[in-house]
């Protein structure tokens, strides 16, 4: 089976990107990270890409202030590099409907909660874990899902839960959930690259 070409979009330190690179390099994923794009010029994710010889590009408000031109530039680069799968790894920019339609069912995102709880507009990063803590839930976790036009609203691929104890803080919750993300995201990418994900409406079957 031909290897899938993967693009990772990231805004921050790129710990999830690192896991994806590690799993492709050791052969656990039938794919290769061909491109990294960041909307933040100084994102450490770009340096991680450079360390592995992966092309990285800054495409953000600084060099493409017009959102439509920015979108078109990203799509142009994805097409130039013949990308099969787009992975959002801590990417904080919202993708518009045209972008999502162009790559329908080929964009995967990880979210640090059990969707549909604590998700959607405004729920990202530590804000999610603070909301989990404030609400007092006993269980949280991570979700990997396909991306559609609704923020955090696409079909769920994988989920895993973790207990929230009384002694937990938003910071310790974040640590627990990040461990799960680091497992689930490479696994979801592996399934995609092996053509083992079948989408039926909102449901995703692993075949």
VOKOLMAR-311109 format. One record per residue: x, y, z of N, C-alpha, C, O in turn; residue in three letters. Coordinates in steps of 0.2 Angstrom, whole numbers, plus 5000, padded with zeros to 4 digits. Atoms other than C-alpha are relative to their C-alpha. Layout:
REM residues N
XYZXYZXYZXYZAla ...
//
This chain:
REM residues 207
500449945000500050005000500450065000500950075004Unk 499649945001500750174995499950045007499450055009Unk 500049964994501250285010499650074999499650104993Unk 500449935001500050435013500550055002501050055006Unk 499649944999500850605013499650055005499050065004Unk 500449964995500350705029500350075001500950085001Unk 499849934998500350885033499850015007499250005009Unk 500249984993500350945051499950085001500450114999Unk 500149934998499651115056500050015007499649985011Unk 499949994993500251175072500150085002500350114998Unk 499949934998500251335082500550015006500850065008Unk 499649994994501351295098500649965000501049964995Unk 499350034999502751185104500049944996500649914995Unk 500050065005502251035093500149935004500449895000Unk 499950064997502250895106499649944996499949894995Unk 500450055004500850805096500449994993500449934991Unk 499650015006501850835080500649965001500749914997Unk 499450044999503350755088499849935000500249884998Unk 500250074999502350595092499849984993500049924991Unk 500250025007501750595074500649984996500749934992Unk 499350015003503550615067500349935003500549894999Unk 499750064997504150475079499749944997500049894996Unk 500350065002502850355074500049994992500049934990Unk 499850015007503150385055500749974999500849934995Unk 499350025001504950365057500249935002500649904999Unk 499950074998504850205066499649954996499649894997Unk 500450045004503650135053499349985003499049935000Unk 500650014997502150125064499450024996498850004996Unk 500549975005501150235052500249994993500850014991Unk 499950015007501050195034500050074996499650084992Unk 500049935002501450385030500650035001501050015005Unk 499549954999502650525030499850075001499450094997Unk 500249934999502550695037500450044995501050054995Unk 499749975006502850795021500150085001500450114997Unk 500149925000502450975027499750025007499349985010Unk 500249974994502251075043499850074999500350114996Unk 500249935001501251235042499850035007499550005011Unk 500249974994501151355057499750074999499950114994Unk 500249935001500151515059500350055005500250115006Unk 499649964996501451575072500750004998501049944998Unk 499350005003503151625066500549975004501049945002Unk 499550034995504051575082499849935003500149915008Unk 500250064997503151415085500549955000500949944995Unk 499450055000504351275091499849944996500349914994Unk 500150055005503451155080500350004994500549954991Unk 499649995007504351225065500749985001501049954997Unk 499450024999505951195073500149925001500649894999Unk 500050075000505451015077500049974993500449924991Unk 500050025007505050995059500750014996500949964993Unk 499349995002506751065054500549955002500949934998Unk 499550054997507650945065500049934996500449894996Unk 500150065003506950805055500050014992499849964988Unk 500049985007507150885038499350004996499349994990Unk 500649995002505350915036499950074998500050125002Unk 500149935002504851075026499550035005498950005006Unk 500449974996504051195037499950074997500350114995Unk 500149945003503151355032499650045005499250025009Unk 500449964996502451505042499550044995499750074990Unk 500649975004500751555034499550035005499149995008Unk 500549974995499851675046499850074999499950104993Unk 500349945001499151845049500650054998500450104995Unk 499549965001500851925048500250014993500450064990Unk 499850005007501251875030499450004995499550014989Unk 500750005004499451845024499550035004499149995006Unk 500549974996498351965033499349994997498849995001Unk 500750015003496851935021499949925001500249884999Unk 500150074998496051775028499949954993500149904994Unk 500250045006495451715010500749994997500849934994Unk 499350015003497251735003500449955004500849915001Unk 499650054996497951645018499849934999500249894999Unk 500350065002496751505015500349974994500549914993Unk 499850025007497151494997500849985000500949934996Unk 499350024999499051495001500149935003500549895001Unk 500050064996498851355013499849944995500249894994Unk 500250055005497851255000500549994995500649934993Unk 499550015005499051284987500649965002500949924998Unk 499450034998500551224997499849925001500249885000Unk 500350074999499451065002500049964993500249914993Unk 500050035006499151034984500749984996500849934993Unk 499350005002500951064979500449945002500749904999Unk 499650064997501550934991499649945000499749895003Unk 500450065001500150814986499849965007499949905008Unk 500250024993499450795004499449965000498949984997Unk 500650044999498250655008499750015006499050005006Unk 500349994994497950695026500350065004500950075004Unk 499849944997497950855036499949985008499349965010Unk 500150024993498250835055500150075004500650115003Unk 500049944996497850985067500349985006500049945010Unk 499650024994499050975081500150075004500650105004Unk 500049934996498651125093500050064995500350114996Unk 500049945005498251235078499450045002498850025002Unk 500549964997497251385084499650044995499150074997Unk 500449975005496651455068499449964998499549904997Unk 500650045003494851415062500149994993500250044989Unk 500050015007494751335045499350024997498850005000Unk 500749985003493351405034499749944996500049894995Unk 500450055003492051305026500349984993500349924991Unk 499750025006492951305009500649965000500649914997Unk 499450054998494551235016499749935002500049884999Unk 500250074997493551095025499749964994499849904994Unk 500350045006492551055009500549984995500449924993Unk 499550025004494151044999500349945002500549894998Unk 499750064997494850915011499549965004499749945010Unk 500550044996493250835017500249935002500449894998Unk 499850074997493550685028500849984999501049934999Unk 499250015001495450715026500350045005500950065005Unk 499849964995495650825041499949975007499349965009Unk 500150034993495950755059500350055005500850085004Unk 499949954994495950855075500049965006499749915007Unk 500050024993496350815093499750055005499950115004Unk 500349954995495350895107500149975007500049915008Unk 499950024993495750885126499449995004499450025010Unk 500650024996494050825132499649954996499849934991Unk 500450055003492750695129499450044996498950054999Unk 500549975004491750775115499449965000499449905000Unk 500249935001490350835116500150055006499850105006Unk 499949964994490850905133500650044999501150024997Unk 499449955000491951055135500350014993500950004993Unk 499750005007492151085116499650064997499250094999Unk 500349945004491751215103500350065000500950065003Unk 499649945000492151395101500250025007499850025012Unk 499749974993493251465115500349945004500649965009Unk 499750054996493751295122500649974996500649934992Unk 499450025003495551265118500550015006500450055011Unk 499449994996497151235128499849995008499349955009Unk 500250004993497051265147499350025002499150005007Unk 500749984999495351345145499549945001499149945005Unk 500450064999494651165143500149975007499649955010Unk 499850034994495551095158499750045006499550015011Unk 500349964995494951245169499349995000499049995006Unk 500750015001493151215163499949935003499449935007Unk 500150064997493351035168500050005008499649975011Unk 499850004993494051075185499450045003499150025009Unk 500549964997492751215188499349965001498949975006Unk 500750045000491251095184500049955005499549935007Unk 500050054995491850965195499949934997499749885001Unk 500250075003491650815183500549955003501149975005Unk 499550064998492450645188500449974995500949934997Unk 499750035006492950595171500150054995499750094993Unk 499849965006493850685157500449964995500449904996Unk 499650045005494950635142500150034994500250104994Unk 499949975007495350665124499649964995499449914995Unk 500450025006494550645107500450014994500750074994Unk 499749995007495250625090499450004995499049954995Unk 500650005004493950675077500150034993500650064992Unk 499949975006493750715059499750075000499350095005Unk 500249934999493450905056499550014995499550004989Unk 500649985005491850975048500050085002500450115005Unk 500149934999491151155048499950025007499950085008Unk 500249984993490651155066500749985004500949935005Unk 499450014996492151185078499949945005499449935009Unk 500150064996492451015087499449964999499249925003Unk 500650035002490950945078500049944996499549914994Unk 500050055005491550815066500049935003500049925010Unk 500150074997491350625068500649985004501249995002Unk 499550024995492350545082500349944998500049894996Unk 499650065002493750425078500149965006500049905006Unk 499850034994494450385095499950045006499950105006Unk 500049964994494150435113500349955006500249895005Unk 499750034994494950385130499950045006500050105005Unk 500249964994494450435147500550005005500949955005Unk 499550004994495450475163499650035006499250075005Unk 500349974994494850505181500250065002500850085002Unk 499849934996494850675189499849995007499349985009Unk 500150014993495150665207499950075003500050125000Unk 500149944996494750795221500750045000500750105000Unk 499449974999496650835222500350034993500850064993Unk 499849975007496850875203499950075000499550105003Unk 500049935002497151045197499950004992500049954989Unk 500049995007496951115179500649974997500649944992Unk 499450025002498751085177500149925000500449904995Unk 499950075000498750905182499549964996499749914993Unk 500450035005497250865172500350014993500249964989Unk 499750005006498150935157500549954999500649924993Unk 499550055001499550825160499849934999500049894994Unk 500350065001498450675161499749994993499849944990Unk 500350005007497550715145500550004995500449974990Unk 499550005006499050755135500349934999500549914993Unk 499850075000499650575139499649964995499849934991Unk 500550035004498050515131500150024993500149984988Unk 499949975007498250635116500649974996500549954990Unk 499450025003499950575113500049924997500349904993Unk 500150075002499350395111499450004995499549964990Unk 500650005004497650425102500250034993500050004988Unk 499949975007498250545088500449954995500249944990Unk 499650055004499650425081499649944998499649924992Unk 500550065002498350285082499550014995499449984990Unk 500549985005497050375072500350014994500050004989Unk 499649995006498350425059500149944997500149934991Unk 499950075002498850245058499449974997499549944991Unk 500650035003497050195055499850034993499649994989Unk 500149965006496850325042500449984994500249964989Unk 499550015005498450285033499949924997500149914992Unk 500150075002497950095032499349994997499149944996Unk 500650005003496250145025499549965004499149925001Unk 500450044996495350075040499450045003499150015008Unk 500549964997494150215044499450014995499550034989Unk 500650005005492350205036499550055004499350045009Unk 500549954997491250365039499349984998499249984992Unk 500750015001489350335040499650055004499550045010Unk 500349944997488550505044500550025006501050045005Unk 499649984994489150545062500449945003500849955007Unk 499650064997489850365065500649984996500649994990Unk 499450025004491550305061500149935002500249915008Unk 499950074999491850125059500749984999501050004994Unk 499350025002493550045061500049934997499749895001Unk 500050065003493749905049500649964999500749914996Unk 
//
